[in-house]
Amino acid sequence: MGFITRFLLCFIYLFTSTCCVHVSDNSLKSFSEKLLQIDTSNLGQLINVDVQNRLSYDSTNDLAPKNLFNLQKELFSVSTISKLMKLYDNYDLNAFHNELITAEERREEEALLEAFLNSTVMTETKNFLQSNNLIPKNDSAFKKMLADLWFTPYSRGKKKVGSSAFEHIFLAELKNNELVGLHNWLYFSHEENRGNLNYLGWLKKLFFPNKHGTGVLKLKYSWGKSVKHAGTIFIGTSPEFEMSLYTVCFLARPNDKCHITLDGKQLHIQTYPFVYQGKTLISSAYPVI
């Protein structure tokens, strides 16, 4: 990213007082490695992943007749996952429909956020952001920042307020009947088990040898009548890990490549900002291999 572009982003950024603070690539790599180490939910032990066959980028064939994921029932008793799944029926996935959020749905969002904040992973994230002057050294301000970044509803077009960072990344959205978002393996498995999603095969894969059942997969799938020709998801990582890593990269490298290492493997997180009513929010975030 050029200097002028970064300057302009900083100028309009919601967190103007901190967004231009420089955090080195080495610091981000050390943080990401530590975050993976302390993500002790060990979800990878509770999933079976069958990647099956590799596709070419231009292939239209289904080379994966079986489901990608088979999840053990113990997985659904994990606190953050059980709270995450309560949000699956809270959203109208059409980004061009106004989103109506009930009081009960807001309580479910707050319960999930509280569960994330109580995790070791998110505590480490807060400490890293505060030590690098990317957020105020105030716990309530950190919680509000997370709520704003992830759950603020905004418009992606047609004057309809029908989207949010959380919905886009941890679930999925439709824009003009085309699938967008869906960067979370738990929702991928949820839709696969419901018969809504058909895994077609993989394009690239990267597994973490010292963290059983975890990695990153670039893959192709169909969802209803829409085909996602190249989507990327983490596999086996906790939802709090993913929100933590995306938040850090969004604040440290907005609209840019956030170079990290996980179990010694090089990759980066791509984030995109979205300016809405004077606030800069998360448009999208996902791993790139």
URDANOR-V426792 format. One record per residue. N is the residue number from 1. RES is the residue in one small letter. PHI is phi in whole degrees, 0 to 359 (999 if undefined). OMEGA is omega as a letter, one per 30 degrees, with the letter a starting at -180 (999 if undefined). BURIAL is 1 if it has 16 or more other C-alpha atoms within 10 Angstrom, else 0. Layout:
BEGIN
{{N | RES | PHI | OMEGA | BURIAL} {N | RES | PHI | OMEGA | BURIAL}}
END
This chain:
BEGIN
{{1 | m | 999 | l | 0} {2 | g | 287 | a | 0} {3 | f | 299 | a | 0} {4 | i | 297 | l | 0} {5 | t | 299 | l | 0} {6 | r | 298 | l | 1} {7 | f | 298 | a | 0} {8 | l | 295 | l | 0} {9 | l | 299 | l | 1} {10 | c | 296 | a | 1} {11 | f | 295 | a | 0} {12 | i | 268 | a | 0} {13 | y | 293 | a | 1} {14 | l | 303 | a | 1} {15 | f | 260 | a | 1} {16 | t | 303 | a | 0} {17 | s | 289 | a | 0} {18 | t | 235 | a | 1} {19 | c | 292 | a | 1} {20 | c | 269 | l | 1} {21 | v | 295 | a | 0} {22 | h | 270 | l | 0} {23 | v | 244 | a | 0} {24 | s | 291 | l | 0} {25 | d | 300 | l | 0} {26 | n | 297 | l | 0} {27 | s | 295 | l | 0} {28 | l | 294 | l | 1} {29 | k | 291 | l | 1} {30 | s | 295 | l | 0} {31 | f | 296 | a | 1} {32 | s | 296 | l | 1} {33 | e | 297 | l | 1} {34 | k | 295 | a | 1} {35 | l | 299 | l | 1} {36 | l | 293 | a | 1} {37 | q | 296 | a | 0} {38 | i | 266 | l | 0} {39 | d | 282 | a | 1} {40 | t | 272 | l | 0} {41 | s | 294 | l | 1} {42 | n | 52 | a | 1} {43 | l | 294 | l | 1} {44 | g | 300 | l | 1} {45 | q | 287 | a | 0} {46 | l | 252 | l | 1} {47 | i | 229 | l | 1} {48 | n | 245 | a | 0} {49 | v | 245 | l | 0} {50 | d | 243 | a | 0} {51 | v | 287 | l | 1} {52 | q | 60 | a | 1} {53 | n | 256 | l | 0} {54 | r | 274 | l | 1} {55 | l | 255 | l | 1} {56 | s | 277 | a | 0} {57 | y | 299 | a | 0} {58 | d | 263 | a | 0} {59 | s | 288 | l | 0} {60 | t | 246 | a | 0} {61 | n | 274 | l | 0} {62 | d | 261 | a | 0} {63 | l | 257 | a | 1} {64 | a | 225 | a | 1} {65 | p | 290 | a | 0} {66 | k | 260 | l | 0} {67 | n | 295 | l | 1} {68 | l | 290 | a | 1} {69 | f | 243 | l | 1} {70 | n | 227 | a | 0} {71 | l | 258 | l | 1} {72 | q | 284 | a | 0} {73 | k | 297 | l | 0} {74 | e | 299 | a | 0} {75 | l | 300 | a | 1} {76 | f | 283 | l | 0} {77 | s | 268 | l | 0} {78 | v | 296 | a | 0} {79 | s | 306 | a | 0} {80 | t | 291 | a | 1} {81 | i | 286 | l | 1} {82 | s | 298 | l | 0} {83 | k | 286 | l | 1} {84 | l | 299 | a | 1} {85 | m | 290 | l | 1} {86 | k | 293 | a | 0} {87 | l | 273 | a | 1} {88 | y | 295 | l | 1} {89 | d | 259 | a | 0} {90 | n | 270 | a | 1} {91 | y | 238 | l | 1} {92 | d | 274 | a | 1} {93 | l | 286 | l | 1} {94 | n | 282 | a | 1} {95 | a | 295 | a | 1} {96 | f | 259 | l | 1} {97 | h | 247 | l | 1} {98 | n | 299 | l | 1} {99 | e | 272 | l | 1} {100 | l | 254 | a | 0} {101 | i | 254 | l | 0} {102 | t | 277 | l | 0} {103 | a | 298 | l | 0} {104 | e | 295 | l | 0} {105 | e | 295 | l | 1} {106 | r | 295 | l | 0} {107 | r | 296 | l | 0} {108 | e | 292 | l | 1} {109 | e | 297 | a | 1} {110 | e | 294 | l | 1} {111 | a | 295 | l | 1} {112 | l | 295 | a | 1} {113 | l | 297 | l | 1} {114 | e | 298 | l | 0} {115 | a | 298 | l | 1} {116 | f | 298 | a | 1} {117 | l | 296 | l | 1} {118 | n | 277 | a | 0} {119 | s | 276 | l | 1} {120 | t | 298 | a | 1} {121 | v | 299 | a | 1} {122 | m | 287 | l | 1} {123 | t | 297 | l | 0} {124 | e | 297 | l | 1} {125 | t | 297 | l | 1} {126 | k | 301 | a | 1} {127 | n | 297 | l | 0} {128 | f | 294 | a | 1} {129 | l | 295 | l | 1} {130 | q | 291 | a | 1} {131 | s | 293 | l | 0} {132 | n | 259 | l | 1} {133 | n | 58 | l | 1} {134 | l | 269 | l | 1} {135 | i | 218 | l | 1} {136 | p | 297 | l | 1} {137 | k | 275 | a | 0} {138 | n | 211 | a | 0} {139 | d | 296 | l | 0} {140 | s | 293 | l | 0} {141 | a | 292 | l | 0} {142 | f | 295 | l | 1} {143 | k | 298 | l | 0} {144 | k | 295 | l | 0} {145 | m | 298 | l | 1} {146 | l | 299 | l | 1} {147 | a | 299 | a | 0} {148 | d | 294 | a | 1} {149 | l | 298 | a | 1} {150 | w | 263 | a | 1} {151 | f | 244 | l | 1} {152 | t | 294 | l | 1} {153 | p | 286 | l | 1} {154 | y | 214 | a | 1} {155 | s | 256 | l | 1} {156 | r | 260 | l | 1} {157 | g | 150 | l | 0} {158 | k | 58 | l | 0} {159 | k | 58 | l | 0} {160 | k | 249 | l | 1} {161 | v | 269 | a | 1} {162 | g | 226 | a | 1} {163 | s | 218 | l | 1} {164 | s | 201 | l | 1} {165 | a | 300 | a | 1} {166 | f | 297 | a | 1} {167 | e | 299 | a | 1} {168 | h | 294 | a | 1} {169 | i | 269 | a | 1} {170 | f | 270 | l | 1} {171 | l | 236 | l | 1} {172 | a | 199 | l | 1} {173 | e | 219 | l | 1} {174 | l | 244 | l | 1} {175 | k | 233 | a | 0} {176 | n | 52 | l | 0} {177 | n | 68 | l | 0} {178 | e | 255 | a | 0} {179 | l | 287 | l | 1} {180 | v | 227 | a | 1} {181 | g | 79 | a | 1} {182 | l | 59 | l | 1} {183 | h | 243 | a | 1} {184 | n | 234 | a | 1} {185 | w | 291 | l | 1} {186 | l | 292 | l | 1} {187 | y | 289 | l | 1} {188 | f | 303 | l | 1} {189 | s | 296 | l | 1} {190 | h | 302 | a | 1} {191 | e | 289 | l | 0} {192 | e | 297 | a | 1} {193 | n | 292 | l | 1} {194 | r | 280 | a | 0} {195 | g | 82 | a | 0} {196 | n | 273 | a | 0} {197 | l | 235 | l | 1} {198 | n | 238 | l | 1} {199 | y | 289 | a | 1} {200 | l | 256 | a | 1} {201 | g | 145 | a | 1} {202 | w | 249 | l | 1} {203 | l | 253 | l | 1} {204 | k | 218 | l | 1} {205 | k | 216 | l | 0} {206 | l | 213 | l | 1} {207 | f | 250 | a | 1} {208 | f | 265 | a | 1} {209 | p | 297 | a | 0} {210 | n | 262 | l | 0} {211 | k | 228 | a | 1} {212 | h | 307 | l | 0} {213 | g | 76 | a | 1} {214 | t | 243 | l | 1} {215 | g | 170 | l | 1} {216 | v | 226 | a | 1} {217 | l | 230 | l | 1} {218 | k | 260 | a | 1} {219 | l | 214 | l | 1} {220 | k | 236 | a | 1} {221 | y | 202 | l | 1} {222 | s | 248 | a | 1} {223 | w | 221 | a | 1} {224 | g | 65 | l | 0} {225 | k | 268 | a | 0} {226 | s | 261 | l | 0} {227 | v | 247 | l | 1} {228 | k | 266 | a | 1} {229 | h | 283 | l | 1} {230 | a | 201 | l | 0} {231 | g | 239 | a | 1} {232 | t | 233 | l | 1} {233 | i | 223 | l | 1} {234 | f | 290 | l | 1} {235 | i | 231 | l | 1} {236 | g | 79 | l | 1} {237 | t | 272 | a | 1} {238 | s | 285 | l | 1} {239 | p | 296 | l | 1} {240 | e | 291 | l | 1} {241 | f | 298 | a | 1} {242 | e | 293 | l | 1} {243 | m | 297 | l | 1} {244 | s | 297 | a | 1} {245 | l | 295 | l | 1} {246 | y | 294 | l | 1} {247 | t | 296 | l | 1} {248 | v | 299 | a | 1} {249 | c | 293 | l | 1} {250 | f | 295 | a | 1} {251 | l | 282 | a | 1} {252 | a | 272 | a | 1} {253 | r | 224 | a | 1} {254 | p | 296 | l | 1} {255 | n | 60 | a | 1} {256 | d | 209 | l | 1} {257 | k | 280 | l | 1} {258 | c | 251 | a | 1} {259 | h | 283 | a | 1} {260 | i | 223 | l | 1} {261 | t | 229 | l | 1} {262 | l | 227 | a | 1} {263 | d | 54 | l | 1} {264 | g | 80 | a | 0} {265 | k | 265 | a | 0} {266 | q | 275 | l | 0} {267 | l | 201 | l | 1} {268 | h | 217 | l | 1} {269 | i | 256 | l | 1} {270 | q | 256 | l | 1} {271 | t | 238 | l | 1} {272 | y | 227 | l | 1} {273 | p | 273 | l | 1} {274 | f | 220 | a | 1} {275 | v | 269 | a | 1} {276 | y | 217 | l | 0} {277 | q | 51 | l | 0} {278 | g | 83 | l | 0} {279 | k | 250 | l | 1} {280 | t | 260 | a | 1} {281 | l | 244 | l | 1} {282 | i | 276 | l | 1} {283 | s | 273 | l | 1} {284 | s | 202 | l | 1} {285 | a | 202 | a | 1} {286 | y | 195 | l | 1} {287 | p | 280 | l | 1} {288 | v | 230 | l | 1} {289 | i | 236 | 999 | 0}}
END
